[in-house]
Amino acid sequence: MGDFAIVGEGVTDQIVLKNVLLGYYRDRDPEPLIVFEQPPLDATGTAGSPYAHGGWTLVVRYLSQGSYRQALQFNRYVVIQIDTDIAGDLGVVRMDGLSDEDFIELIVGKLGSYIAEEDRALVRDRLLFAIGFDEIECWLLPLVFDRSEKTSLAKTTGCLEAINHKLHKSNETPLSTQGGSKDPRRYERVSAPFRRRKHFEEAAINAGFARFQRALDGCVLDEPAAD
């Protein structure tokens, strides 16, 4: 049985989560078995890319169609990733005074509403929600900026642009092109330090990252998952 199946908005999100998982379980032997469930790897390739189409609507469709049922037959846990920047499209409105943590819980609750009612009790402890606040690139800030750059480290919006700007100034290839196309290989390289757990505490200043880490604290990989 696999350990984690990742359902995300795109393959770059899956790559970040994969490295987070490998870092969290760094001391485990063997390392966790992780599969990219949605979007799946496309072995045939499309327009020169080996990655299938993604998007937040496909995450919602995945839940609505109950596709998690099959994934849970072969994996202990399914990670569901979505970024808060599409909250309005989900119909989730952030009211004045609402904390980051409570806003994330509203989004998790909305995603949970797409799960069939008869399944909710059965899958509640095996679906892990990884919420990018405001986008998963914000999780990467401590891997790109040093501790003296406190304003950049504290950003919760415009994180992708900030990272690209920083990489460009350092004569490194950015995460995405000016046209918005994201480079999975760059996400792999930039997020690879997450495989060393010392980076977790710094990244946990992002409410979404902190919530996901707490969810992992409750996971059990070395015992059979409940039916």
N, C-alpha and C positions, 0 to 999 in steps of 0.2 A: 504494500500500500504506500502511496505517496504521502508526503507530509503536508504540503501546501500547494493549492492551485490558485493562481492569481488571475483575477478578473479586473481589468483596469480600463481606463480611457484609451490608453495606447501602450505600445511596446516600451517606450521610454519610461513610462510610469512603472511598468512591470520590472524593468531593469533596476530601477532605484529600490523597489521593494525587495527584489531578490537579494541585493547586496545588504540591505538592512537585515533580512532574515538570516543570511549567512553569517553576518557579524554577531547577531544576537545569540546564535547557536554555535559560535566559533569553537567552543570547547567540547562540543558534542561529536562523538565518533560512532557512526559515520555522520557526515554533515547532512542536513535535511534535504530530502528530495523535493524539488520545486518544479512545477510545470506552469507554463503560460497557457491558461485556459481560454481567456478572451481578452484581446484578440489572440488567436492561435498563431503559431508560426506557420507560414505558408511556404511549403517546400518547393512549390512550383515557381514562386517569385512573381511579382507584378511590377512592371515598369522599372525593372532593375532592383527592386527591393524585395527581400525575403519575408517581409512582414505584412500581415493582413490588415485590412482597414479597421480602425477603432473609432472611438467617440463615446461620449457619455450616454447617448441614447441607446447604444448597444449594451451598456451596463444595465440600464433600466430594463431593456428587453430581456436580457439574460435572466434577471430576477423574475420578471413578469411571466416568462414562459416556463419557469421552474427548472431551468437547466442546471441549477445547483444540485438537484437531486442526484443526477448521474455523477457529477463531479465528486459528491460526498461518498459515493460507492467506492471510489478509487483513491480518495485523499482524506486525510484526517480533518483538514481545515480548508476552507475557501476564503481567500482574502478578497474583499470587495473594495476597490479604490475609486474615488471620485473627488474632484476638487470643488472647493466652496465657491469658486468664481462662476459656477453655473447654477447656483442656488435659485436665482430668479427663474431660470428655465424650468426648474423642478417645482416651482410654486412656493418656495420657502423664502419668506421675507424676514430680514433681520430688523427687529424693532430697536428703537433707541434704548440704550442701557443694557442690552443683552450681552453677556460675556462671550468671549470667543468659545469657551467650552460649551456653553448652553446653545450657541448657534450651531456648533458641530452636532450636538445631540439632536437638534431639530432635523438636520439633514440625515442623520442616521435613522431617525424615526421615519422620515419620508421614504428612504430606501427600503426600510423594513415593511412599509405598507404595500410594497410590490410583491412581497412574499405571500404565497397562499396561506390563508389563515390556518388551515389544518396542518401546515408544516412548521409554523413558527416555534412552537414549543420544542419540536424535534431538532431543529437546526440552530436554535438560538445560541448555543455554546460553540458551534462549529463554523459560524460565519463571522469573520473578523473584518471590521470596517477600518480602512486606512483612508482617512480624509485629509487631502492636501489643503492646508489653510495658508493662503488663499489659492495656492497651487503647489504641487508637490516639489517644484523647484525651490520653494522656500525652505524645504528640509535641507537643501544642499548648501545653504549660505555658509555654515561653519566650515565647510570643506573648501571654500573658495576664498573667503575673507578671513583675515587673522583677527585676534582678539582686540586689537587696537581700533578696528573699524566697527565700532559699536553701532553706529547708525545703520550701516549696511546689514549687520548681523540681526538687527531688530526688525528688519523690513517684513511686512506681511502682504505687501502688494508690489507688483512690478519686479518680482524676484528674478524671473528669467532674463529680463532686460538688464538688470543689475549684474547678474552673473556674466552674461555675454559681454557687457562693457568691460568688466574686470578682466576677463580672459583675453579680450582683444588688447587691452593695455599691457598685458603680460606676454603678448605675442603668441598666444595660444589660440587654437581653434575654438570658436564659441559652440554652445550647445545647439544653436539653431541658426539658420540663414536669415537674411533680411526678409526673405519671402515667407518665413515662418516654418520652413521645413526643419524638423528636429533630426539630429544625427544620433542614432542609437549607440554608435561606437563611442561618441564623446560622453554620453550619459553613463556608459559603462565605466569609462576611465575616471570621470569626475566623482561618481558615487562609490567607486571601489574602496576608498578609505573606510566606508561604513563596515567593511568586513573586520575592522579592528574596533572593538566595543568602546574604546576610550572616547570615540567621537559621539557616542549616543547622548551623553549628558549635555553637550553643547547644542546638539540638534533638538533636544527635547524642549527648548524654549518655544518651539512652534507647537501650538496646542494640538494640532492634528498628529504630529509625530509622537508627542507625549501620550496621547490617547491610544495610539497603536501599540506603543511599547507596553502600556498597562495591559492591553489585551493579550499580548504575547506572554506576559507574566503568568497568565492563567492557563496557558496551553500545556498539554501533556503529549509528548511524542513517543515515549517509550512504553506506553501501555495501549492495548487495543482501544480504538474509539468506540463509543457506545453505538449500538444499532439505532 
